[in-house]
Amino acid sequence: MLEELRVSLFAQELKTAYSISAKRIRKRWRELGL
């Protein structure tokens, strides 16, 4: 998930496998209790 965010931010021409954002990562961390 973090690698997808890196690609979306720094290598946009490569595209990501799925839509990702910092907000989605924070939400997922909360779901996992991290």
C-alpha positions as CSV (number, residue, x, y, z in Angstrom):
1,M,0.0,0.0,0.0
2,L,2.8,2.4,0.8
3,E,4.6,1.6,-2.4
4,E,1.5,2.3,-4.3
5,L,1.3,5.8,-2.6
6,R,5.0,6.4,-3.6
7,V,4.2,5.6,-7.2
8,S,1.1,7.8,-7.2
9,L,3.1,10.7,-5.8
10,F,6.5,10.4,-7.6
11,A,6.0,8.3,-10.7
12,Q,2.5,9.1,-11.9
13,E,3.2,8.0,-15.4
14,L,3.5,4.4,-14.2
15,K,0.0,4.3,-12.7
16,T,-1.0,2.3,-9.7
17,A,-2.8,-1.0,-9.4
18,Y,-5.6,0.7,-7.4
19,S,-6.5,4.2,-6.1
20,I,-4.5,5.2,-3.0
21,S,-4.1,8.2,-0.8
22,A,-2.7,9.1,2.6
23,K,-6.3,9.3,3.9
24,R,-6.9,5.7,2.8
25,I,-3.7,4.6,4.5
26,R,-4.6,6.3,7.8
27,K,-8.1,4.7,7.6
28,R,-6.6,1.3,7.1
29,W,-4.1,1.8,10.0
30,R,-7.0,2.6,12.3
31,E,-8.9,-0.5,11.1
32,L,-5.8,-2.6,12.0
33,G,-5.3,-0.8,15.3
34,L,-1.9,0.7,14.4
